[in-house]
Amino acid sequence: MMKAKELRDKSVEELQAILLDTRKELFSIRNEVKETKKADNPEKTKHMKKFVARLLTVIREKSLAAS
C-alpha cells in the first residue's frame, strides 16, 4: 500500500487504474471470506478499504485542483 504522498505524484489515470485493481482484489477477498466462512487475514480487508478511500480522496483533490 502506498502513502497519500506517493499517490499525489501519480496522474489521475494511474490512480484510477490502481483503484480498479484494488477494488477487484477487495471483491475477491470478500468472496473468499463468504465461501469459506472465515478470514485468513481480517486486517487485510480493513487496510484495503482504507486504501480505496485514500485513492478516492487523492483523485478528488486532483479533480478539484484542475477545475
Buried (B, 14 or more C-beta within 10 A) or exposed (E): EBEEEEBEEBEEEEBEEBBEEBEEBBEEBEEEBEEEEEEEEEEEBEEBEEBBEBBEEBBEEBEEEEE
